[in-house]
């Protein structure tokens, strides 16, 4: 499985961004797609993930501001981010749990105050 992420960039605090990640290759029915992030000088952390059936899971820090969704026909996962804060600044990584762990390339999100 290969993951190709897009989106990200520079935005002012309070703004919005949308990340997309397209998966190529075979996805098993029990796959989970998600987003992790790694702020500067910190460890990588889960932002949100979504199972193939649509069950979602969010980090407490993004609940109510971020929405994860997926299009199973396109094997694509999205992360809509609203009310962005400077502390959301990080490299965001797409992830697939598909009877193994797969990572996309990171995409930088920078939120200015």
C-alpha positions in Angstrom: 0.0 0.0 0.0 1.2 3.5 -0.9 -0.2 6.6 0.6 0.0 10.0 -1.1 -0.9 13.0 1.0 -1.8 16.4 -0.2 -2.9 19.7 1.4 -1.4 21.5 4.3 0.4 24.8 4.2 0.4 28.1 6.1 -2.7 29.5 7.7 -3.5 32.1 10.4 -4.9 31.0 13.7 -8.7 30.4 13.4 -8.4 29.4 9.8 -9.1 26.1 8.1 -7.2 23.5 6.0 -8.1 20.2 4.4 -5.7 17.3 4.1 -6.2 14.4 1.7 -4.5 11.1 1.4 -5.0 8.6 -1.4 -4.2 5.0 -0.9 -3.1 2.8 -3.7 -2.9 -1.0 -3.5 -5.2 -3.5 -1.9 -7.0 -2.4 1.3 -8.4 -5.2 3.4 -12.0 -4.9 4.7 -10.7 -4.2 8.3 -8.4 -1.4 7.3 -8.2 1.8 9.4 -7.0 5.1 7.8 -5.8 8.0 9.8 -3.7 11.0 10.5 -0.8 11.4 12.9 1.2 14.5 13.5 4.6 15.4 14.9 5.0 18.9 16.3 8.6 20.3 16.4 10.7 18.5 19.0 7.9 16.2 20.0 6.8 12.7 19.4 4.4 11.6 16.7 0.8 11.4 18.0 -2.6 10.2 16.7 -4.8 13.0 15.4 -7.8 10.9 14.2 -8.6 7.7 12.4 -11.5 6.1 10.7 -12.4 2.5 10.1 -13.7 1.1 6.8 -17.2 1.1 8.4 -16.9 4.8 9.3 -16.2 4.5 13.1 -14.0 7.5 14.0 -11.6 8.2 16.8 -10.1 11.6 17.7 -7.5 13.0 20.0 -9.0 15.1 22.7 -7.1 18.1 21.5 -8.9 18.2 18.1 -12.4 17.1 19.0 -15.0 19.5 17.8 -12.5 21.2 15.4 -11.3 18.5 13.1 -13.4 16.0 11.1 -12.0 12.9 9.5 -13.9 11.2 6.6 -13.2 8.7 3.9 -14.3 7.8 0.4 -14.0 4.1 0.1 -14.6 4.2 -3.7 -11.6 6.4 -4.0 -9.6 4.8 -1.1 -9.1 8.3 0.1 -9.1 9.8 3.6 -9.7 13.4 4.4 -9.0 15.6 7.4 -10.9 18.8 7.6 -9.4 21.2 10.1 -11.2 24.2 11.5 -10.4 26.7 14.2 -6.7 26.0 13.8 -4.4 27.0 16.6 -0.6 27.6 16.6 -0.2 24.4 18.6 -1.6 22.5 15.7 1.6 23.3 13.8 3.2 20.0 12.9 4.1 17.6 10.1 1.0 15.6 9.4 1.3 12.0 8.3 -1.2 9.8 6.7 -1.4 6.2 8.1 -3.0 3.0 7.1 -3.4 0.0 9.3 -3.9 -2.7 6.8 -2.6 -5.9 8.4 0.6 -3.9 8.6 1.4 -0.3 9.1 1.9 2.0 6.2 2.9 5.7 6.2 2.6 8.4 3.7 5.0 11.3 3.3 4.5 14.1 5.8 2.8 17.3 4.9 3.6 20.5 6.8 0.9 22.4 8.5 1.9 25.8 10.0 -0.5 27.9 12.0 0.6 31.5 12.7 -0.7 33.5 15.6 
